[in-house]
Amino acid sequence: MPSRARTSLDTVEAWKEATRRGASVSTVDFRSFTSDLVPERATHLLHAYPAKLIPHIPNFFLNAFRQDASKQLVVADPFCGSGTVLVEGLLNGFAVLGADSNPLARLIARVKTRYVDPDSLLRSLARLKKRVGELDACEPPRVVNLNHWYKPRIVAELSKLRAAIATIRTVEIREFMEVCFSVCARKMSMADPRLSVPVRINMQRKEQYAAHARQLRRHLANQTPENVFLTFSEIVRRNAMRVRSLMNQALPSNLIGIYDDARSLHTLAGKNSVDLIVTSPPYIGAQKYIRSSSLGLGWLGLARPDELRSLEKANIGREHYSTSEVAESLSTGLREVDERLLHIRKLNPLRAHIAAQYFVEMRAAFASMHQMLKPGGCLVLVIGPNTICNQQFDTPLYLENLAHEIGLEIEFRLIDHIRSRGLMTKRNRTAGMIASEWVLCLRKQSAS
Ligand SMILES: C[S@@+](CC[C@H](N)C(=O)[O-])C[C@H]1O[C@@H](n2cnc3c(N)ncnc32)[C@H](O)[C@@H]1O
């Protein structure tokens, strides 16, 4: 076994032993375990995505569980987002599969885990340039508040580029170009590039931008029709290098598939088929995945503006409910959670409903994970605590209890103090900011 895997496995064994001796949690810093991991690794930076997991966490566990290099293991991520776990899985020699309810996330994750000859991508870029030059005006797709986000001449250029990409016949090349196009469409929009959810830059309020005002002014000045293809070309070239880097570092790609709902991923994976699950599920009240993807979803025709709501409905942790849904009292089946929510309901019925629905849906997701795990297989869950109505709410502990009911036993608990993960802004006084991340390692009982 390589020495790094040996060290990771020894560390895991030490955490297990500490738990057996009564330790409830160990504090860790995953960045220091794998400090040589650079953000620019393989395809990780192909496309931005909110609340991305740091690669250090999956990298550490994949290393620890890859005990026998002669046998190919399977790792799944049922909430795979842009595919951080899947990319790390390939880099560590695993076969990988995932699920995500956001079609843009699935597209990004597919492209990030796929091998395509980088030279053919560059040849395709040259053909695209020619095709765009030949095209007359093209109809733009239905993008939410298109005129709010773009100058009209930028819309015209992006529409031509999009039409040219749609003519690419090879799916692998077309999807790679679509991901690059989504990055470009966001870059050419008037949305603040520092934020994951689109917020239009308003230079009238430049004192609010302080030191960033100059950077944002330059960003807006760069939005000329001539720059659309130039920007796209740069993105394609950089991303083609990332694909090359993935291919140079990993064994031949072994992506099993990417499904659309964590609650039924076992139907794709098969029963008792997965060795390891590493996942960071959404948070209670995390409604922003679809909103932050709305420009890409619209430009790529993955969701029209009137379809965004129904996409959001598939999101565990969502925030929008009708009055009649909120009025309905929901039991999570966890006594402690139900008692806490009964109290919260008196203060804020909507917040209580959001949390209750979250646990009901996470139960279904755990049931699917339990089905697909091999007996003795592990689930590594990365999740933060919340506050609800200004009260501490121990989501990790409650999820652990839920997993236990389903047949997953705790092996150890870790806490890592996070620095930044996109979505974690304090939005309002009732839904809280997450300041640390819990990592729970649970094992499926061998007898079940
Ligand atoms: C914390 S993010 C995961 C980020 C991912 N680890 C990465 O590095 O990009 C949680 C993800 O769960 C997805 N999600 C929410 N509900 C889901 C469901 N029912 N099935 C699958 N994915 C879901 C969201 O779309 C979001 O991408």
Ligand as a Chemical Component Dictionary entry (heavy atoms), coordinates in Angstrom:
data_LIG
# 
_chem_comp.id                   LIG 
_chem_comp.type                 NON-POLYMER 
_chem_comp.pdbx_formal_charge   0 
_chem_comp.three_letter_code    LIG 
# 
loop_
_chem_comp_atom.comp_id 
_chem_comp_atom.atom_id 
_chem_comp_atom.alt_atom_id 
_chem_comp_atom.type_symbol 
_chem_comp_atom.charge 
_chem_comp_atom.model_Cartn_x 
_chem_comp_atom.model_Cartn_y 
_chem_comp_atom.model_Cartn_z 
_chem_comp_atom.pdbx_ordinal 
LIG C1  C1  C 0  -23.391 21.147 -1.011 1  
LIG S1  S1  S 1  -23.871 20.936 -2.690 2  
LIG C2  C2  C 0  -22.722 19.711 -3.255 3  
LIG C3  C3  C 0  -21.491 20.355 -3.833 4  
LIG C4  C4  C 0  -20.512 19.341 -4.386 5  
LIG N1  N1  N 0  -19.943 18.511 -3.341 6  
LIG C5  C5  C 0  -19.402 20.048 -5.163 7  
LIG O1  O1  O 0  -18.241 20.000 -4.719 8  
LIG O2  O2  O -1 -19.687 20.676 -6.185 9  
LIG C6  C6  C 0  -25.364 20.039 -2.550 10 
LIG C7  C7  C 0  -25.974 19.616 -3.870 11 
LIG O3  O3  O 0  -27.141 18.840 -3.604 12 
LIG C8  C8  C 0  -27.978 18.991 -4.726 13 
LIG N2  N2  N 0  -29.323 18.463 -4.394 14 
LIG C9  C9  C 0  -30.343 19.018 -3.707 15 
LIG N3  N3  N 0  -31.375 18.174 -3.671 16 
LIG C10 C10 C 0  -31.029 17.038 -4.321 17 
LIG C11 C11 C 0  -31.658 15.798 -4.602 18 
LIG N4  N4  N 0  -32.907 15.559 -4.248 19 
LIG N5  N5  N 0  -30.960 14.847 -5.283 20 
LIG C12 C12 C 0  -29.681 15.091 -5.698 21 
LIG N6  N6  N 0  -29.057 16.262 -5.492 22 
LIG C13 C13 C 0  -29.703 17.215 -4.795 23 
LIG C14 C14 C 0  -27.903 20.486 -5.035 24 
LIG O4  O4  O 0  -28.298 20.739 -6.368 25 
LIG C15 C15 C 0  -26.416 20.745 -4.790 26 
LIG O5  O5  O 0  -25.697 20.655 -5.984 27 
# 
loop_
_chem_comp_bond.comp_id 
_chem_comp_bond.atom_id_1 
_chem_comp_bond.atom_id_2 
_chem_comp_bond.value_order 
_chem_comp_bond.pdbx_ordinal 
LIG C1  S1  SING 1  
LIG S1  C2  SING 2  
LIG S1  C6  SING 3  
LIG C2  C3  SING 4  
LIG C3  C4  SING 5  
LIG C4  N1  SING 6  
LIG C4  C5  SING 7  
LIG C5  O1  DOUB 8  
LIG C5  O2  SING 9  
LIG C6  C7  SING 10 
LIG C7  O3  SING 11 
LIG C7  C15 SING 12 
LIG O3  C8  SING 13 
LIG C8  N2  SING 14 
LIG C8  C14 SING 15 
LIG N2  C9  SING 16 
LIG N2  C13 SING 17 
LIG C9  N3  DOUB 18 
LIG N3  C10 SING 19 
LIG C10 C11 SING 20 
LIG C10 C13 DOUB 21 
LIG C11 N4  SING 22 
LIG C11 N5  DOUB 23 
LIG N5  C12 SING 24 
LIG C12 N6  DOUB 25 
LIG N6  C13 SING 26 
LIG C14 O4  SING 27 
LIG C14 C15 SING 28 
LIG C15 O5  SING 29 
# 
